């Protein structure tokens, strides 16, 4: 066996993946717990999907882009090609279409997990994506689309984020314009790229070279500018003439009316030039952005054709959070820092361990975390350990300065202290002046 030299301890990890040490793992757990609470409150039930799928089955539910990003390898047992899922939604579609056919619609499903994708190994680019998402399957309704957006807003608010926006698009609006334009695929492809980049000058150059009516050029040239508040619907309605795009505008208007009822419209902007997921989505799409962060923290939309690929046609909508993007947005927030902390380290001066173990049990019964400092060391070293481990309080049992029915509690960060009656701890009436975690 080859031993790893201490100086090379980072070497074994492939690029694009990382270890999450307790402090960061605790923050991720805190974010996941807030998301999970909202999903459960809205009536969604969890599904746990496998880490491996047969590639040919998985590929049915993936677009070309995702297929290229999937990790694939041979299965020694069957000789078939396996895939590590690059996204969980196709797995949900497979499960609904095959394992849940007898269940009544709609399905309200949530999931939490990690997926793996091939990625260009740019600085900070991760191959691992922590996802937490929902799928609402069986409802073709603006209310279902609005429910997804309202849930995303509620999660972001529950995490204490205030500076965020949800950008709403509608891929049918763009499809209607393209279908009515008569432009060839050879022209449409670079147009899509330019519109996706919001490059109005490139759009104009492509249109100037195309043989197409001025009215069509005006419709397409307007796309990068159709961004803003609800007034965008009026602007778009004056620009387009085809029925397909007008139906898409009506659909967004209905979704916005329902979002008014949810009370979340102030967080919403419209972006009719957003064509993300054009080969996958079938209606309303959305992404959530937090101020100061360049990537979206969540995204989703309507995808009515996915479950049909597994033999079970059903309308569907959903979205997912990128947990690591949320972590980047929240990293230095006090409440997130506090989520990685623990409540008590118990320092026992006495030779007998019975009392300290009984006090630890009482603290845990009352919702506090309590770890015993089993290593024999002096108080200063124990306090240094507590600070390094993000433990809020040191509780000293058998402190010479206390009476027999008391313990000494030190707040580690401030080095302030208090004396507490043991009976209050055992009876559950004790509070150290901070929330339990």
C-alpha positions as CSV (number, residue, x, y, z in Angstrom):
1,X,0.0,0.0,0.0
2,X,1.3,3.4,-0.9
3,X,1.4,5.9,1.9
4,X,0.5,9.6,1.3
5,X,3.0,12.0,2.5
6,X,1.5,14.7,4.8
7,X,2.5,17.5,2.4
8,X,0.5,15.8,-0.3
9,X,-2.8,15.3,1.5
10,X,-4.7,17.4,-1.1
11,X,-3.5,15.2,-4.0
12,X,-6.0,12.3,-3.8
13,X,-9.1,14.4,-4.7
14,X,-10.0,14.7,-8.4
15,X,-10.5,18.3,-9.7
16,X,-14.0,19.7,-9.4
17,X,-14.9,17.9,-6.1
18,X,-14.2,18.9,-2.5
19,X,-14.4,17.8,1.1
20,X,-16.8,19.7,3.3
21,X,-15.5,19.9,6.8
22,X,-17.8,20.2,9.8
23,X,-18.2,24.0,9.8
24,X,-19.2,24.2,6.2
25,X,-21.2,20.9,6.3
26,X,-23.2,22.3,9.2
27,X,-24.0,25.4,7.1
28,X,-25.1,23.2,4.2
29,X,-27.3,21.2,6.6
30,X,-28.9,24.4,7.9
31,X,-29.8,25.6,4.4
32,X,-31.2,22.2,3.5
33,X,-33.3,22.1,6.7
34,X,-34.9,25.5,5.8
35,X,-35.7,24.3,2.3
36,X,-37.1,21.0,3.5
37,X,-39.4,22.8,6.0
38,X,-40.9,24.9,3.2
39,X,-41.3,21.9,0.9
40,X,-43.1,19.9,3.6
41,X,-45.3,22.8,4.5
42,X,-46.5,23.0,0.9
43,X,-47.4,19.3,0.9
44,X,-44.5,17.8,-1.0
45,X,-43.3,14.3,-0.2
46,X,-39.8,13.1,-0.6
47,X,-38.4,10.6,-3.1
48,X,-34.9,9.2,-2.8
49,X,-33.4,8.4,-6.2
50,X,-30.5,6.0,-6.9
51,X,-27.0,7.1,-7.6
52,X,-26.7,4.9,-10.6
53,X,-29.0,4.4,-13.7
54,X,-28.7,2.5,-16.9
55,X,-27.5,5.1,-19.4
56,X,-30.0,4.3,-22.1
57,X,-32.9,4.7,-19.7
58,X,-31.5,7.9,-18.2
59,X,-30.8,9.3,-21.6
60,X,-34.5,9.2,-22.5
61,X,-35.1,12.1,-20.1
62,X,-32.1,14.2,-20.9
63,X,-31.4,16.7,-23.5
64,X,-28.2,16.6,-25.6
65,X,-26.5,19.1,-23.2
66,X,-27.1,16.9,-20.1
67,X,-26.1,13.7,-22.0
68,X,-22.7,15.2,-22.7
69,X,-22.2,16.0,-19.0
70,X,-23.1,12.6,-17.7
71,X,-20.4,10.4,-16.2
72,X,-20.6,6.9,-17.9
73,X,-18.9,3.6,-17.3
74,X,-19.4,-0.1,-18.0
75,X,-21.3,-2.3,-15.5
76,X,-19.2,-5.4,-14.8
77,X,-22.3,-7.4,-13.9
78,X,-24.5,-6.7,-16.9
79,X,-22.1,-5.4,-19.5
80,X,-24.4,-2.4,-20.0
81,X,-23.5,1.2,-19.8
82,X,-24.3,2.9,-16.5
83,X,-24.6,6.7,-15.7
84,X,-24.3,8.8,-12.6
85,X,-27.3,11.1,-12.9
86,X,-26.3,14.7,-13.9
87,X,-29.8,15.8,-12.8
88,X,-32.5,14.4,-10.6
89,X,-35.6,15.5,-12.6
90,X,-35.3,12.8,-15.3
91,X,-35.1,10.2,-12.5
92,X,-38.4,11.6,-11.0
93,X,-40.0,11.4,-14.4
94,X,-38.9,7.7,-14.7
95,X,-40.2,6.9,-11.3
96,X,-43.6,8.6,-11.8
97,X,-44.1,7.0,-15.2
98,X,-43.2,3.5,-14.1
99,X,-43.4,3.0,-10.3
100,X,-46.2,5.5,-9.5
101,X,-48.7,4.9,-12.4
102,X,-51.4,3.8,-10.0
103,X,-51.1,6.9,-7.7
104,X,-53.7,9.6,-8.1
105,X,-52.6,12.9,-9.7
106,X,-51.2,15.4,-9.0
107,X,-47.8,14.2,-7.7
108,X,-46.1,16.6,-5.3
109,X,-42.6,15.3,-5.0
110,X,-39.5,16.7,-3.4
111,X,-35.9,15.5,-3.4
112,X,-32.5,16.3,-2.0
113,X,-29.2,14.9,-3.3
114,X,-26.0,15.4,-5.2
115,X,-25.5,15.0,-8.9
116,X,-22.3,14.8,-10.9
117,X,-21.6,16.6,-14.2
118,X,-18.6,16.9,-16.5
119,X,-17.6,20.6,-16.4
120,X,-15.0,22.8,-17.8
121,X,-12.5,23.0,-14.9
122,X,-12.5,26.7,-14.6
123,X,-11.5,28.4,-11.3
124,X,-14.0,27.3,-8.7
125,X,-16.1,25.2,-11.1
126,X,-17.5,22.2,-9.4
127,X,-18.5,18.9,-10.9
128,X,-20.7,18.2,-7.9
129,X,-24.1,19.9,-7.6
130,X,-26.1,19.8,-4.4
131,X,-29.7,19.9,-5.5
132,X,-33.0,20.4,-3.5
133,X,-36.1,20.6,-5.6
134,X,-39.7,19.9,-6.2
135,X,-41.7,18.5,-9.1
136,X,-45.5,19.1,-9.5
137,X,-46.7,16.5,-12.0
138,X,-50.3,16.3,-13.4
139,X,-51.4,19.9,-13.4
140,X,-51.5,22.1,-16.6
141,X,-52.4,25.3,-14.8
142,X,-51.0,28.8,-14.3
143,X,-51.7,28.2,-10.6
144,X,-49.2,25.3,-10.6
145,X,-46.5,27.5,-12.2
146,X,-47.2,30.3,-9.7
147,X,-46.9,27.8,-6.9
148,X,-43.4,27.0,-7.9
149,X,-42.3,30.6,-8.0
150,X,-44.1,31.4,-4.7
151,X,-42.3,28.5,-3.0
152,X,-38.9,29.7,-4.3
153,X,-39.6,33.1,-2.9
154,X,-40.7,31.7,0.5
155,X,-37.5,29.6,0.8
156,X,-35.3,32.6,0.0
157,X,-37.2,34.7,2.6
158,X,-36.9,31.9,5.2
159,X,-33.2,32.0,4.7
160,X,-33.1,35.7,5.6
161,X,-32.3,36.8,2.1
162,X,-33.8,40.1,1.1
163,X,-31.8,41.3,-1.9
164,X,-33.1,38.8,-4.5
165,X,-35.2,38.7,-7.7
166,X,-37.0,35.9,-9.6
167,X,-36.8,36.4,-13.4
168,X,-39.7,34.9,-15.3
169,X,-39.6,33.9,-18.9
170,X,-41.9,32.0,-21.3
171,X,-40.3,29.9,-24.0
172,X,-43.5,29.7,-26.1
173,X,-43.3,33.5,-26.6
174,X,-39.9,33.0,-28.4
175,X,-41.0,29.9,-30.2
176,X,-44.1,31.7,-31.6
177,X,-41.9,34.5,-33.0
178,X,-39.4,32.1,-34.6
179,X,-42.2,29.9,-36.1
180,X,-43.9,32.9,-37.7
181,X,-40.6,34.4,-38.9
182,X,-39.9,31.9,-41.7
183,X,-36.2,32.0,-40.9
184,X,-34.1,29.0,-41.7
185,X,-32.4,26.9,-39.0
186,X,-29.1,28.2,-40.2
187,X,-30.2,31.7,-39.3
188,X,-32.1,30.8,-36.2
189,X,-29.2,29.1,-34.5
190,X,-26.9,32.1,-34.3
191,X,-29.9,34.3,-33.4
192,X,-30.7,32.1,-30.4
193,X,-27.1,32.4,-29.2
194,X,-27.1,36.2,-29.6
195,X,-30.5,36.5,-27.8
196,X,-29.3,34.2,-25.0
197,X,-26.4,36.5,-24.4
198,X,-28.6,39.6,-24.6
199,X,-26.3,40.9,-27.5
200,X,-28.6,43.3,-29.2
201,X,-26.0,44.5,-31.7
202,X,-25.3,40.9,-32.8
203,X,-29.0,40.3,-33.2
204,X,-29.3,43.3,-35.4
205,X,-26.3,42.2,-37.6
206,X,-27.8,38.8,-38.2
207,X,-31.2,40.3,-39.0
208,X,-29.8,42.9,-41.4
209,X,-28.3,40.0,-43.4
210,X,-31.5,38.0,-43.4
211,X,-34.2,38.3,-46.1
212,X,-37.2,38.8,-43.9
213,X,-39.9,41.3,-43.5
214,X,-39.2,44.4,-41.3
215,X,-42.1,43.5,-39.0
216,X,-40.3,40.2,-38.2
217,X,-37.0,41.9,-37.7
218,X,-38.6,44.4,-35.2
219,X,-40.2,41.5,-33.3
220,X,-36.9,39.6,-32.9
221,X,-34.8,42.7,-32.3
222,X,-37.1,43.6,-29.4
223,X,-36.4,40.4,-27.5
224,X,-33.2,41.5,-25.6
225,X,-35.1,44.6,-24.5
226,X,-38.2,42.9,-23.1
227,X,-37.0,42.9,-19.5
228,X,-38.5,44.6,-16.5
229,X,-41.8,44.8,-14.6
230,X,-45.3,44.0,-15.6
231,X,-45.3,46.8,-18.2
232,X,-43.2,44.4,-20.4
233,X,-46.3,42.4,-21.2
234,X,-47.8,45.6,-22.8
235,X,-44.6,46.3,-24.7
236,X,-44.5,42.7,-25.9
237,X,-48.2,42.7,-26.9
238,X,-47.6,45.7,-29.1
239,X,-44.6,44.1,-30.8
240,X,-45.9,40.6,-31.7
241,X,-48.7,39.6,-34.0
242,X,-48.7,35.8,-33.9
243,X,-51.3,33.9,-31.8
244,X,-48.7,31.5,-30.2
245,X,-46.8,34.4,-28.6
246,X,-49.9,36.2,-27.6
247,X,-51.1,33.0,-25.8
248,X,-47.8,32.9,-24.0
249,X,-48.2,36.5,-22.8
250,X,-51.7,35.7,-21.6
251,X,-50.3,32.7,-19.7
252,X,-47.7,34.9,-17.9
253,X,-50.4,37.4,-17.1
254,X,-52.4,34.7,-15.4
255,X,-49.4,33.5,-13.4
256,X,-48.7,37.1,-12.3
257,X,-52.3,37.5,-11.1
258,X,-51.9,34.5,-8.9
259,X,-48.5,35.7,-7.6
260,X,-50.3,38.9,-6.6
261,X,-52.5,36.7,-4.4
262,X,-49.5,35.0,-2.9
263,X,-48.1,38.4,-2.1
264,X,-44.7,37.9,-3.8
265,X,-45.0,40.0,-7.0
266,X,-42.5,42.6,-5.7
267,X,-39.8,39.9,-6.0
268,X,-40.6,39.2,-9.7
269,X,-39.2,40.6,-12.9
270,X,-40.0,39.5,-16.5
271,X,-37.5,38.5,-19.1
272,X,-39.1,37.5,-22.4
273,X,-35.7,37.3,-24.1
274,X,-34.7,34.5,-21.7
275,X,-34.6,31.3,-23.7
276,X,-32.8,29.0,-21.3
277,X,-33.9,25.4,-21.7
278,X,-35.5,26.0,-25.0
279,X,-35.1,22.3,-26.0
280,X,-36.6,21.1,-22.7
281,X,-39.1,23.6,-21.2
282,X,-42.6,24.1,-22.6
283,X,-43.9,27.2,-21.0
284,X,-43.1,29.5,-18.0
285,X,-39.5,29.3,-16.8
286,X,-37.8,31.2,-14.0
287,X,-34.5,31.7,-12.2
288,X,-33.7,33.2,-8.8
289,X,-30.8,35.6,-8.4
290,X,-29.3,37.0,-5.2
291,X,-27.6,40.4,-5.2
292,X,-23.8,40.1,-5.5
293,X,-23.8,36.6,-6.8
294,X,-23.3,36.0,-10.6
295,X,-25.0,32.7,-10.9
296,X,-28.7,31.7,-10.2
297,X,-29.4,30.1,-6.8
298,X,-32.5,28.3,-8.2
299,X,-34.2,27.6,-11.5
300,X,-37.0,25.7,-13.1
301,X,-40.2,25.9,-15.1
302,X,-42.8,23.9,-17.1
303,X,-41.7,20.7,-18.9
304,X,-44.9,19.0,-20.2
305,X,-43.1,16.4,-22.5
306,X,-40.7,14.7,-20.1
307,X,-42.8,11.9,-18.5
308,X,-44.2,11.0,-21.9
309,X,-40.7,9.8,-22.9
310,X,-41.2,7.1,-20.3
311,X,-44.6,6.2,-21.6
312,X,-46.7,8.3,-19.2
313,X,-47.8,11.7,-20.7
314,X,-48.5,14.2,-18.0
315,X,-48.0,18.0,-17.7
316,X,-45.4,19.0,-15.1
317,X,-43.6,21.9,-13.6
318,X,-40.8,22.1,-11.0
319,X,-37.6,23.8,-9.9
320,X,-34.4,23.1,-7.9
321,X,-32.1,25.0,-5.6
322,X,-28.3,24.9,-6.1
323,X,-27.3,24.5,-2.4
324,X,-23.7,25.5,-3.0
325,X,-24.8,28.7,-4.7
326,X,-27.0,29.5,-1.8
327,X,-24.0,28.8,0.5
328,X,-21.9,31.3,-1.4
329,X,-24.7,33.9,-1.1
330,X,-25.1,33.3,2.7
331,X,-21.6,32.4,3.7
332,X,-21.0,35.3,6.1
333,X,-24.4,35.8,7.5
334,X,-24.5,35.7,11.3
335,X,-27.4,33.2,11.4
336,X,-25.6,30.8,9.1
337,X,-22.4,31.1,11.1
338,X,-24.4,30.3,14.2
339,X,-25.9,27.2,12.6
340,X,-22.4,25.7,12.6
341,X,-22.0,26.2,16.3
342,X,-22.8,23.8,19.2
343,X,-24.1,24.7,22.6
344,X,-22.1,23.1,25.4
345,X,-18.7,21.5,26.2
346,X,-18.8,19.9,29.6
347,X,-15.6,20.1,31.7
348,X,-15.6,17.8,34.7
349,X,-13.3,18.7,37.6
350,X,-14.6,15.7,39.7
351,X,-13.2,12.2,39.6
352,X,-16.7,10.7,39.4
353,X,-18.3,11.0,35.9
354,X,-21.9,10.1,36.9
355,X,-23.0,13.7,37.6
356,X,-21.5,15.2,34.4
357,X,-23.1,12.5,32.3
358,X,-26.5,13.1,33.9
359,X,-26.2,16.8,33.2
360,X,-25.3,16.1,29.6
361,X,-28.4,13.9,29.2
362,X,-30.6,16.6,30.8
363,X,-29.2,19.3,28.4
364,X,-29.9,17.0,25.4
365,X,-33.4,16.3,26.6
366,X,-34.1,20.0,26.5
367,X,-32.9,20.6,23.0
368,X,-29.3,21.6,23.6
369,X,-26.2,20.0,22.1
370,X,-23.8,18.8,24.7
371,X,-20.4,17.1,24.3
372,X,-18.2,16.0,27.2
373,X,-14.5,17.0,27.2
374,X,-13.3,13.5,28.0
375,X,-9.6,14.3,27.4
376,X,-7.9,15.4,30.6
377,X,-6.5,18.9,30.1
378,X,-6.5,22.2,31.9
379,X,-9.3,24.7,31.6
380,X,-7.5,27.1,29.2
381,X,-6.8,24.3,26.7
382,X,-10.4,23.1,27.0
383,X,-11.6,26.7,26.3
384,X,-9.3,26.9,23.3
385,X,-10.7,23.6,22.0
386,X,-14.3,24.9,22.5
387,X,-13.5,28.1,20.5
388,X,-11.9,26.1,17.7
389,X,-14.8,23.7,17.5
390,X,-17.4,26.6,17.5
391,X,-18.9,25.6,20.9
392,X,-20.8,28.5,22.5
393,X,-20.5,27.6,26.2
394,X,-18.2,25.7,28.6
395,X,-20.0,24.2,31.5
396,X,-17.7,23.3,34.5
397,X,-18.9,20.7,36.9
398,X,-17.1,20.7,40.3
399,X,-15.7,24.2,40.0
400,X,-14.2,25.1,43.4
401,X,-15.8,28.5,43.2
402,X,-19.3,27.1,43.1
403,X,-21.4,25.4,45.8
404,X,-22.2,21.7,45.4
405,X,-25.6,22.5,43.9
406,X,-24.2,24.8,41.2
407,X,-22.2,24.7,38.0
408,X,-20.1,27.3,36.3
409,X,-20.9,28.3,32.7
410,X,-18.5,30.4,30.5
411,X,-19.5,32.0,27.3
412,X,-16.5,31.0,25.2
413,X,-16.4,33.9,22.8
414,X,-16.7,36.7,25.4
415,X,-15.2,34.8,28.4
416,X,-18.1,36.0,30.5
417,X,-19.5,33.6,33.0
418,X,-22.5,32.8,35.1
419,X,-23.4,30.4,37.9
420,X,-26.4,28.0,37.3
421,X,-28.3,25.8,39.7
422,X,-28.0,22.1,38.8
423,X,-31.7,21.6,39.6
424,X,-32.7,24.1,36.9
425,X,-30.7,22.1,34.4
426,X,-32.2,18.8,35.5
427,X,-35.7,20.3,35.5
428,X,-35.4,21.9,32.1
429,X,-36.0,25.4,33.4
430,X,-32.4,26.6,32.6
431,X,-31.6,28.9,29.6
432,X,-28.1,30.1,28.8
433,X,-29.5,33.2,27.1
434,X,-29.2,31.7,23.6
435,X,-31.3,29.6,21.3
436,X,-30.8,25.8,21.4
437,X,-29.4,24.2,18.2
